[in-house]
Amino acid sequence: MSNYKLLYVTCKNSSEAKKIGSILVKSKLAACTNILANINSIFNWKNKISNCKETILLGKTVKKNIFKIIQIVKKNHSYDCPCIIFFDINAGNKKFLDWINKNT
């Protein structure tokens, strides 16, 4: 398992994503965050198919921060069951990976 992680969170809008992303960077839990607004999401929630606009929050972090990130996102998120998942970063620009490590 890689030490470097890519965080993926869906948010109700850009404002929520900016709030959560800023908290994560200021607290050094993520080296940086990116916000992808106005995406279409189709999902089944409480036995109903929904189609809505959402915003994706991406973040670059390290393994040791996963638990704290989950807690902060849940505390600051409007959804009952927010999507908070992590992907391994197995390779990349060594200088960038070092920068993630230095800033988290």
C-alpha positions as a Markdown table, in Angstrom:
| # | Residue | x | y | z |
|---|---|---|---|---|
| 1 | Met | 0.0 | 0.0 | 0.0 |
| 2 | Ser | 1.3 | 3.4 | -1.0 |
| 3 | Asn | 2.1 | 6.1 | 1.6 |
| 4 | Tyr | 0.7 | 8.8 | -0.8 |
| 5 | Lys | -3.1 | 9.1 | -1.2 |
| 6 | Leu | -5.6 | 10.9 | -3.5 |
| 7 | Leu | -8.7 | 11.9 | -1.6 |
| 8 | Tyr | -12.1 | 12.0 | -3.4 |
| 9 | Val | -15.1 | 13.6 | -1.8 |
| 10 | Thr | -18.4 | 14.6 | -3.4 |
| 11 | Cys | -20.0 | 17.8 | -2.0 |
| 12 | Lys | -23.3 | 19.5 | -2.5 |
| 13 | Asn | -21.7 | 22.6 | -4.0 |
| 14 | Ser | -18.4 | 24.5 | -4.5 |
| 15 | Ser | -18.9 | 26.5 | -1.3 |
| 16 | Glu | -18.9 | 23.3 | 0.8 |
| 17 | Ala | -15.9 | 21.9 | -1.1 |
| 18 | Lys | -13.9 | 25.1 | -0.6 |
| 19 | Lys | -14.7 | 25.1 | 3.1 |
| 20 | Ile | -13.6 | 21.5 | 3.6 |
| 21 | Gly | -10.6 | 21.8 | 1.3 |
| 22 | Ser | -9.4 | 24.9 | 3.1 |
| 23 | Ile | -9.7 | 23.2 | 6.5 |
| 24 | Leu | -7.7 | 20.2 | 5.3 |
| 25 | Val | -4.9 | 22.4 | 3.8 |
| 26 | Lys | -4.7 | 24.8 | 6.8 |
| 27 | Ser | -4.5 | 21.8 | 9.2 |
| 28 | Lys | -1.8 | 20.2 | 7.1 |
| 29 | Leu | -3.9 | 17.1 | 6.5 |
| 30 | Ala | -3.7 | 17.7 | 2.7 |
| 31 | Ala | -0.9 | 19.3 | 0.8 |
| 32 | Cys | -3.4 | 20.8 | -1.7 |
| 33 | Thr | -7.0 | 20.3 | -2.8 |
| 34 | Asn | -8.7 | 20.7 | -6.2 |
| 35 | Ile | -12.4 | 21.5 | -6.8 |
| 36 | Leu | -14.3 | 20.2 | -9.9 |
| 37 | Ala | -17.7 | 21.9 | -10.0 |
| 38 | Asn | -20.9 | 21.2 | -11.7 |
| 39 | Ile | -20.7 | 17.5 | -12.2 |
| 40 | Asn | -23.7 | 15.3 | -12.8 |
| 41 | Ser | -24.3 | 12.5 | -10.3 |
| 42 | Ile | -26.8 | 9.7 | -10.6 |
| 43 | Phe | -27.3 | 7.6 | -7.5 |
| 44 | Asn | -29.8 | 5.4 | -5.6 |
| 45 | Trp | -30.6 | 6.9 | -2.2 |
| 46 | Lys | -33.3 | 5.6 | 0.1 |
| 47 | Asn | -34.7 | 3.5 | -2.8 |
| 48 | Lys | -35.0 | 6.5 | -5.1 |
| 49 | Ile | -32.9 | 7.2 | -8.2 |
| 50 | Ser | -31.6 | 10.8 | -7.9 |
| 51 | Asn | -29.9 | 13.0 | -10.5 |
| 52 | Cys | -28.3 | 16.1 | -9.2 |
| 53 | Lys | -25.3 | 18.5 | -9.6 |
| 54 | Glu | -22.4 | 18.0 | -7.2 |
| 55 | Thr | -18.9 | 19.2 | -6.8 |
| 56 | Ile | -15.9 | 17.0 | -6.4 |
| 57 | Leu | -13.1 | 17.7 | -3.9 |
| 58 | Leu | -9.8 | 16.1 | -4.6 |
| 59 | Gly | -6.9 | 16.2 | -2.2 |
| 60 | Lys | -3.3 | 15.0 | -2.1 |
| 61 | Thr | -2.2 | 13.5 | 1.3 |
| 62 | Val | -0.4 | 10.7 | 3.1 |
| 63 | Lys | -1.6 | 7.5 | 4.7 |
| 64 | Lys | -1.2 | 8.7 | 8.3 |
| 65 | Asn | -3.9 | 11.4 | 7.8 |
| 66 | Ile | -6.7 | 9.2 | 6.6 |
| 67 | Phe | -8.6 | 8.9 | 9.9 |
| 68 | Lys | -8.4 | 12.6 | 10.8 |
| 69 | Ile | -9.5 | 13.6 | 7.3 |
| 70 | Ile | -12.6 | 11.3 | 7.5 |
| 71 | Gln | -13.5 | 12.9 | 10.8 |
| 72 | Ile | -13.1 | 16.4 | 9.6 |
| 73 | Val | -15.0 | 15.8 | 6.4 |
| 74 | Lys | -17.9 | 14.1 | 8.2 |
| 75 | Lys | -18.1 | 17.0 | 10.7 |
| 76 | Asn | -18.2 | 19.7 | 8.0 |
| 77 | His | -20.3 | 17.9 | 5.4 |
| 78 | Ser | -24.0 | 18.4 | 4.8 |
| 79 | Tyr | -24.7 | 14.8 | 3.7 |
| 80 | Asp | -25.8 | 12.0 | 6.0 |
| 81 | Cys | -23.4 | 9.6 | 4.3 |
| 82 | Pro | -20.7 | 11.6 | 2.5 |
| 83 | Cys | -18.5 | 9.8 | -0.1 |
| 84 | Ile | -15.0 | 9.9 | 1.3 |
| 85 | Ile | -12.6 | 7.6 | -0.4 |
| 86 | Phe | -8.9 | 7.3 | -0.9 |
| 87 | Phe | -6.9 | 6.0 | -3.9 |
| 88 | Asp | -3.2 | 4.9 | -3.7 |
| 89 | Ile | -0.7 | 7.1 | -5.6 |
| 90 | Asn | 1.8 | 4.4 | -6.7 |
| 91 | Ala | 4.1 | 6.6 | -8.8 |
| 92 | Gly | 4.6 | 10.2 | -9.8 |
| 93 | Asn | 6.9 | 13.2 | -10.0 |
| 94 | Lys | 9.3 | 12.5 | -7.1 |
| 95 | Lys | 9.6 | 16.3 | -6.3 |
| 96 | Phe | 5.8 | 16.6 | -6.1 |
| 97 | Leu | 5.5 | 13.5 | -3.9 |
| 98 | Asp | 8.3 | 15.0 | -1.6 |
| 99 | Trp | 6.3 | 18.2 | -1.6 |
| 100 | Ile | 3.1 | 16.3 | -0.4 |
| 101 | Asn | 5.2 | 14.7 | 2.3 |
| 102 | Lys | 6.6 | 18.1 | 3.4 |
| 103 | Asn | 3.2 | 19.8 | 3.5 |
| 104 | Thr | 1.3 | 17.1 | 5.4 |
